Amino acid sequence: MNTPQTSTQAPVDHSAQDALAAEFVQFAIDCGVLRFGEFKTKAGRLSPYFFNAGLFDDGTKMLRLGQFYARALLASGIEFDVIFGPAYKGIPLGAVVAVELARLGVNKPFAYNRKEAKDHGEGGLLVGAPLQGKVLIVDDVISAGTAVRESIALIEKAGAAPHAVAIALDRQEKATENGHDVDWSAVQYVRDTLGLQVCAIAKLAHLLQHLRLTDNFSQFFESVSAYRERYGVE
């Protein structure tokens, strides 16, 4: 990876961040979005946990999810001009984040893309507000950085600057290249090589802390801890 770029964002209140992350982890468990067992990942690994943001599937869950994203973003100090939701999962996520930020008095334009260009009406791949200035990309997780690179290409083609990415969970897990583990995660790649700031509501470290301290889920602590020991990054 390239040398990490120097960040100019404001200092983060880590105690508040940890409290928000713990609250989010419990919320994800309650919703069945965060599950424990044995799950095969895209990289072919057997993971003891699975995070499926598609199961934030009703109005109440999406309302609370938007609140978590907005609170994490405001606490991060990251500045941006436009919210971009990449198709498909990023579209509803970007929308609820825009709505919640507006409710908190921070009104930002919102845009998203289509997978295929429309050849009638307004046409094109992009829908919503014009992409300009610093753009925040909103998605659920960063698995390989592919979706982020695709978003960057769209944003730059529109004449704007990809600036930051907001995600729900940072798995803090080694990425793979050509079927082999590498020494950095997809989040680190996006931050240190692509040069974008990353705001995650929670990290795997927060999940482990929650499992260790919660009696109902302490049984999963050892398996998740062993997985992090094998595949984890800071």
C-alpha positions in Angstrom: 0.0 0.0 0.0 1.0 3.6 -0.4 2.0 5.7 2.6 -1.1 6.7 4.6 -2.2 10.3 3.9 -2.3 12.8 6.7 -5.9 13.5 7.9 -7.1 17.0 8.8 -10.4 15.9 10.4 -11.2 16.9 14.0 -10.2 14.7 16.9 -12.7 11.9 17.6 -14.3 11.3 21.0 -13.4 7.6 21.3 -15.5 7.0 24.4 -18.6 8.2 22.7 -17.7 6.3 19.5 -17.3 3.1 21.5 -20.7 3.6 23.2 -22.3 4.2 19.9 -20.7 1.1 18.4 -21.8 -1.1 21.3 -25.4 0.2 20.9 -25.2 -0.5 17.2 -23.9 -4.0 17.6 -26.8 -4.9 20.0 -29.2 -3.3 17.5 -27.8 -5.4 14.7 -28.1 -8.6 16.8 -31.7 -7.8 17.8 -32.6 -7.3 14.1 -31.1 -10.6 13.1 -28.7 -8.7 10.8 -25.7 -9.9 12.8 -25.8 -13.7 13.2 -23.4 -16.3 14.6 -22.7 -19.8 13.4 -20.6 -20.9 10.4 -20.8 -18.8 7.2 -18.6 -18.9 4.0 -17.3 -15.5 3.0 -16.6 -14.2 -0.5 -13.0 -14.9 0.1 -13.8 -18.6 0.9 -13.2 -18.3 4.6 -15.5 -19.9 7.2 -16.6 -17.0 9.4 -18.2 -17.5 12.8 -20.4 -14.4 12.2 -22.3 -12.9 9.3 -23.5 -9.3 8.8 -26.4 -8.9 6.3 -27.5 -5.3 6.1 -30.3 -6.4 3.7 -32.2 -7.5 6.8 -32.7 -3.9 7.9 -35.9 -4.5 6.2 -38.7 -2.3 7.6 -39.3 1.4 8.4 -38.4 1.3 12.0 -35.1 -0.6 11.4 -34.1 1.8 8.6 -35.0 4.8 10.7 -32.7 3.7 13.5 -30.0 2.7 11.0 -30.0 6.1 9.5 -29.7 7.6 13.0 -26.6 5.5 13.7 -24.9 6.5 10.4 -25.7 10.2 11.1 -24.4 10.1 14.6 -21.2 8.4 13.6 -20.7 10.9 10.7 -21.2 13.9 12.9 -18.9 12.5 15.6 -16.2 11.8 13.0 -15.9 15.4 12.0 -15.7 14.4 8.3 -16.9 17.3 6.0 -18.6 16.6 2.7 -20.9 18.4 0.2 -23.0 15.6 -1.4 -24.1 12.1 -0.3 -23.8 9.3 -2.9 -25.5 5.9 -2.6 -24.0 3.3 -5.0 -26.4 0.8 -6.5 -28.0 -1.2 -5.0 -27.6 -1.4 -1.2 -26.1 2.1 -1.0 -29.3 3.7 -2.5 -31.6 3.3 0.5 -28.7 3.7 2.9 -27.7 7.1 1.4 -31.3 8.2 1.4 -32.0 7.5 5.1 -28.7 9.1 6.0 -29.6 12.2 4.1 -33.0 12.3 5.8 -31.6 11.9 9.3 -28.9 14.5 8.8 -31.6 16.9 7.6 -33.6 16.2 10.7 -30.5 17.1 12.7 -30.2 20.3 10.8 -27.5 19.2 8.4 -29.2 19.2 5.0 -27.1 17.7 2.2 -27.9 16.9 -1.5 -28.3 13.2 -2.3 -27.5 11.2 -5.5 -27.2 7.6 -6.6 -26.4 5.6 -9.7 -28.2 3.1 -11.9 -26.4 -0.2 -12.9 -27.4 0.5 -16.5 -27.7 3.8 -18.3 -31.3 5.0 -19.0 -31.7 5.9 -22.7 -34.9 8.0 -22.3 -36.2 10.8 -20.0 -33.2 12.4 -18.2 -31.0 9.5 -19.3 -27.6 8.6 -17.9 -26.3 6.6 -14.9 -26.7 9.2 -12.2 -29.9 10.2 -10.5 -30.6 13.0 -8.0 -28.5 16.0 -7.0 -25.5 17.0 -9.2 -22.2 15.5 -7.9 -20.0 18.4 -6.9 -17.4 19.3 -4.3 -16.5 16.6 -1.7 -18.6 13.5 -2.0 -19.5 11.0 0.7 -20.1 7.4 -0.4 -22.5 5.5 1.9 -22.6 1.7 1.8 -23.0 -1.3 4.2 -19.4 -2.8 4.3 -16.3 -2.7 2.3 -15.4 -6.2 1.2 -12.9 -5.8 -1.5 -13.0 -2.1 -2.4 -14.5 -2.8 -5.8 -17.7 -0.9 -5.3 -15.7 2.0 -3.9 -13.5 2.1 -7.0 -16.5 2.0 -9.2 -18.1 4.9 -7.3 -14.8 6.9 -7.5 -14.8 6.6 -11.3 -18.4 7.8 -11.5 -17.8 10.7 -9.1 -14.6 11.8 -10.8 -16.3 11.6 -14.3 -19.0 13.9 -13.0 -16.2 16.4 -12.0 -16.5 16.0 -8.2 -14.0 14.7 -5.6 -14.5 11.3 -3.9 -13.8 12.3 -0.3 -15.0 9.7 2.3 -16.9 6.5 2.8 -19.4 5.7 5.5 -20.1 2.1 6.4 -21.9 0.2 9.1 -19.3 -2.4 10.0 -15.5 -2.6 9.5 -14.7 -6.3 9.6 -11.0 -5.5 10.3 -10.1 -8.5 8.2 -7.3 -9.2 5.7 -8.2 -8.7 2.1 -7.3 -11.2 -0.6 -5.6 -10.7 -3.9 -5.4 -13.5 -6.5 -6.7 -15.9 -3.9 -4.0 -15.1 -1.3 -4.3 -13.2 2.0 -2.6 -9.8 2.1 -1.5 -7.8 5.1 -4.2 -5.1 4.9 -7.9 -4.9 4.9 -10.2 -3.5 2.2 -10.9 -0.5 4.5 -7.2 0.2 4.9 -6.8 0.0 1.1 -9.6 2.5 0.6 -8.2 4.8 3.2 -4.4 4.5 2.6 -4.2 3.8 -1.1 -7.3 5.4 -2.5 -7.0 8.3 -0.1 -10.6 8.4 1.2 -11.5 8.9 4.8 -13.6 6.0 6.3 -16.3 6.3 8.9 -17.5 3.0 10.4 -20.3 2.8 12.9 -18.7 -0.2 14.5 -15.6 -2.5 14.0 -15.0 -6.1 14.7 -13.1 -5.1 17.9 -16.4 -3.5 19.1 -18.3 -6.8 18.4 -15.7 -8.8 20.3 -16.0 -6.4 23.3 -19.7 -6.7 23.2 -19.6 -10.5 23.1 -17.2 -10.7 26.0 -19.4 -8.5 28.2 -22.8 -9.9 27.2 -23.8 -13.1 29.0 -26.2 -14.2 26.3 -23.5 -14.1 23.6 -20.3 -14.8 25.5 -20.4 -18.4 24.0 -19.5 -16.8 20.6 -16.5 -14.8 21.9 -13.9 -17.5 21.5 -14.8 -18.4 17.9 -14.9 -14.8 16.8 -11.7 -14.0 18.7 -9.9 -17.0 17.0 -11.1 -15.8 13.6 -9.8 -12.3 14.3 -6.5 -13.8 15.5 -6.1 -15.6 12.2 -7.4 -13.1 9.7 -7.6 -9.8 11.6 -5.9 -6.4 11.0 -5.9 -3.3 13.2 
